[in-house]
Amino acid sequence: MTKDNFNRFVTIGATLSVIGFILLFFSTNFGTSMADNWLMKQGGADPAMFHIRIESYINNFVVSGGILFGIGLFTLILTYFIKIIYTKEY
């Protein structure tokens, strides 16, 4: 693995991890904001339906954040181990 490829993979992994982390921990804010936008577009709705929308938007952000965070960590760990294997530094 060349140094250029190593830096590229570390950058991609770190970026995905940070984006996933942000989506995970701010999912409540993002989900509530999107549900508020939906409510304004509707002009009003049943409170039970609004609650369902909030939960579904929050769950969407939690799942997508978890996936991105997991892929980012996997990329970083895999890059580290490939670097160790190719440089023979134990």
For each residue, the residues with C-beta under 8 A, 3 or more apart:
1: 5 6 79 82 83 86
2: 5 6
3: 6 7
4: 7 8
5: 1 2 8 9
6: 1 2 3 9 10 79 83
7: 3 4 10 11
8: 4 5 11 12
9: 5 6 12 13 75 76 79
10: 6 7 13 14 76 79
11: 7 8 14 15
12: 8 9 15 16 72 75
13: 9 10 16 17 72 73 74 75 76 79
14: 10 11 17 18 72 76
15: 11 12 18 19 72
16: 12 13 19 20 68 69 71 72 75
17: 13 14 20 21 68 69 72 73 76
18: 14 15 21 22 72
19: 15 16 22 23 65 68 72
20: 16 17 23 24 64 65 66 67 68 69 70 71 72
21: 17 18 24 25 65 69
22: 18 19 25 26 65
23: 19 20 26 27 30 61 62 64 65 68 69
24: 20 21 27 61 62 65 66 69
25: 21 22 65
26: 22 23 29 30 61
27: 23 24 30 31 58 61 62 65
28: 31 32 58
29: 26 32 33
30: 23 26 27 33 34 57 58 61
31: 27 28 34 35 54 55 56 57 58 59 60 61
32: 28 29 35 36 54 57 58
33: 29 30 36 37
34: 30 31 37 38 57
35: 31 32 38 39 50 53 54 57
36: 32 33 39 40
37: 33 34 40 41
38: 34 35 41 42 53
39: 35 36 42 44 45 50 53
40: 36 37 43
41: 37 38
42: 38 39 45
43: 40
44: 39
45: 39 42 49 50 53
46: 49 50
47: 50 51
48: 51 52
49: 45 46 52 53
50: 35 39 45 46 47 53 54
51: 47 48 54 55
52: 48 49 55 56
53: 35 38 39 45 49 50 56 57
54: 31 32 35 50 51 57 58
55: 31 51 52 58 59
56: 31 52 53 59 60
57: 30 31 32 34 35 53 54 60 61
58: 27 28 30 31 32 54 55 61 62
59: 31 55 56 62 63
60: 31 56 57 63 64
61: 23 24 26 27 30 31 57 58 64 65
62: 23 24 27 58 59 65 66
63: 59 60 66 67
64: 20 23 60 61 67 68
65: 19 20 21 22 23 24 25 27 61 62 68 69
66: 20 24 62 63 69 70
67: 20 63 64 70 71
68: 16 17 19 20 23 64 65 71 72
69: 16 17 20 21 23 24 65 66 72 73
70: 20 66 67 73 74
71: 16 20 67 68 74 75
72: 12 13 14 15 16 17 18 19 20 68 69 75 76
73: 13 17 69 70 76 77
74: 13 70 71 77 78
75: 9 12 13 16 71 72 78 79
76: 9 10 13 14 17 72 73 79 80
77: 73 74 80 81
78: 74 75 81 82
79: 1 6 9 10 13 75 76 82 83
80: 76 77 83 84
81: 77 78 84 85
82: 1 78 79 85 86
83: 1 6 79 80 86 87
84: 80 81 87 89 90
85: 81 82 88
86: 1 82 83
87: 83 84
88: 85
89: 84
90: 84
